[in-house]
Amino acid sequence: MEKERIELLKKVAIAAVILRTSQGDSIRTSEYRSKGNEWVTDHRRMLLGKRNLSSFKSKRSTSR
């Protein structure tokens, strides 16, 4: 019974989002989810173990 109720609530939520989107209102990402400046991007890349941004941008072509 509880599982059926959860499924129904999911369907209602999806229908509400679709209805709201079709009326012209769209779901937008918040301004805080933007990539940020290059300093922030560079440090995120380095924390993930990737090359820093200057060496990433200076690479001329993809490795094959």
C-alpha positions in Angstrom: 0.0 0.0 0.0 2.8 2.4 0.9 4.7 1.6 -2.2 1.6 2.4 -4.4 1.2 5.7 -2.6 4.8 6.7 -3.2 4.5 5.8 -6.9 1.3 7.9 -7.1 3.1 10.8 -5.5 5.9 10.5 -8.0 3.5 10.5 -10.9 1.7 13.6 -9.6 5.0 15.4 -9.1 6.2 14.6 -12.6 2.8 15.8 -14.0 3.0 19.0 -12.1 6.5 19.7 -13.4 5.4 19.0 -17.0 2.3 21.1 -16.6 4.3 24.0 -15.2 7.0 23.8 -17.9 4.4 23.7 -20.7 2.9 27.0 -19.3 6.2 28.8 -20.1 7.9 28.6 -16.7 11.0 26.5 -17.0 13.3 25.0 -14.4 16.5 27.0 -14.3 19.7 26.1 -12.6 20.7 28.5 -9.9 23.3 31.1 -10.4 25.5 29.4 -7.8 25.9 26.3 -10.1 27.7 28.3 -12.8 31.3 27.3 -13.4 32.8 30.4 -11.8 35.9 32.2 -12.7 39.0 30.5 -14.1 40.8 30.5 -10.8 38.0 28.4 -9.3 37.8 26.1 -12.3 41.6 25.6 -12.2 41.6 24.6 -8.6 38.7 22.2 -9.1 40.5 20.5 -11.9 43.7 20.1 -9.8 41.7 18.7 -6.9 40.3 16.1 -9.3 43.8 15.2 -10.4 43.4 16.7 -13.9 45.8 19.1 -15.6 45.6 22.8 -14.6 43.6 25.1 -16.8 46.6 26.8 -18.5 48.0 23.5 -19.8 44.5 22.3 -20.7 43.8 25.4 -22.8 47.3 25.3 -24.5 46.8 21.8 -25.8 46.3 22.2 -29.5 44.6 18.9 -30.5 43.2 15.8 -28.9 45.4 12.8 -28.4 44.7 10.0 -30.7 
